[in-house]
Amino acid sequence: MAHPFRVLVVEDEYLIREVICCELREEGFDVVEAASGAEAVELIRGTAPFDVLFTDIRLGGSPDGWDVAHAFRARFPGAPVAYASAYAPGERRPVPDSVFFPKPYRPTAVCRALYGMLGGAHEPERVAG
């Protein structure tokens, strides 16, 4: 069996985080959860590498999802990044070649897109290029 892709999911809303993490696990991802930007940055600085990041933009404090993504890309250059938000992105500060999911999103669509970003084409709205 192939090694599962390791995804960092950053979402401050517990129920949303549980739903997406459950779906990702069912689809074969190795999921690590963070409930805040600060927790995510600590995990990123840890020793185990991640293959992909899925983060909410508004995390109820600092750092926000944009900051988390920049820390992620600094540590894992070129690794895929996907953002989610119920709010219009406003001032966009995305990393290059990232994608955006408006909330509410379909967890199955996120799974397909993350797999696609890790090995092929994807369909969500691009936020940077």
ROLO-840987 format. One line per 10 residues: number of its first residue (from 1); their letters; for each residue x, z, y of C-alpha. Coordinates in steps of 0.05 Angstrom, whole numbers. Last residue first. Layout:
BEGIN
NUM> A> X Z Y ~ ... .
***
This chain:
BEGIN
129> GAVREPEHAG> -15 -200 642 ~ -56 -141 661 ~ -127 -118 652 ~ -146 -164 595 ~ -219 -162 575 ~ -227 -151 500 ~ -217 -209 451 ~ -155 -199 408 ~ -106 -246 374 ~ -54 -225 323 .
119> GLMGYLARCV> -14 -170 291 ~ -15 -104 327 ~ -61 -127 382 ~ -109 -154 329 ~ -110 -88 292 ~ -125 -54 357 ~ -180 -104 373 ~ -214 -97 306 ~ -212 -21 311 ~ -239 -22 383 .
109> ATPRYPKPFF> -296 -69 362 ~ -314 -22 305 ~ -317 36 354 ~ -368 -1 396 ~ -358 13 469 ~ -398 55 517 ~ -356 53 557 ~ -319 -8 582 ~ -260 -28 539 ~ -196 -52 574 .
99> VSDPVPRREG> -135 -88 547 ~ -60 -83 559 ~ -12 -141 567 ~ 29 -108 621 ~ 19 -33 635 ~ -42 -18 676 ~ -44 11 747 ~ -113 -11 768 ~ -144 19 830 ~ -217 17 811 .
89> PAYASAYAVP> -222 15 734 ~ -298 12 738 ~ -323 77 707 ~ -344 90 635 ~ -272 82 616 ~ -228 56 560 ~ -156 32 559 ~ -117 -5 505 ~ -41 -5 498 ~ 1 -45 449 .
79> AGPFRARFAH> 74 -27 439 ~ 121 -71 480 ~ 169 -15 498 ~ 154 50 460 ~ 182 107 502 ~ 172 76 571 ~ 109 43 544 ~ 79 110 526 ~ 98 142 592 ~ 66 84 629 .
69> AVDWGDPSGG> 4 90 585 ~ -2 164 598 ~ 3 152 673 ~ -54 101 671 ~ -95 148 628 ~ -90 205 679 ~ -35 256 685 ~ -65 295 716 ~ -136 318 711 ~ -204 304 681 .
59> LRIDTFLVDF> -179 249 635 ~ -204 189 673 ~ -170 128 641 ~ -189 140 568 ~ -132 122 522 ~ -118 80 460 ~ -44 76 446 ~ -9 35 391 ~ 48 38 341 ~ 69 110 353 .
49> PATGRILEVA> 137 140 338 ~ 150 210 312 ~ 201 250 352 ~ 158 280 407 ~ 159 253 479 ~ 95 215 465 ~ 63 279 437 ~ 81 316 501 ~ 53 259 543 ~ -12 261 504 .
39> EAGSAAEVVD> -20 337 514 ~ -11 328 589 ~ -60 271 591 ~ -113 313 557 ~ -151 319 491 ~ -98 286 448 ~ -110 260 378 ~ -63 230 326 ~ -93 178 280 ~ -60 144 220 .
29> FGEERLECCI> -103 81 218 ~ -138 59 155 ~ -205 34 180 ~ -239 100 162 ~ -186 135 203 ~ -201 91 263 ~ -276 104 256 ~ -265 179 252 ~ -219 177 313 ~ -270 137 353 .
19> VERILYEDEV> -327 185 338 ~ -287 249 346 ~ -258 228 413 ~ -327 210 440 ~ -353 278 417 ~ -294 316 448 ~ -293 284 517 ~ -220 288 540 ~ -198 225 504 ~ -127 204 486 .
9> VLVRFPHAM> -121 169 418 ~ -49 159 393 ~ -47 107 338 ~ -1 104 278 ~ -9 40 238 ~ -16 53 164 ~ 44 38 117 ~ 25 -17 70 ~ 0 0 0 .
***
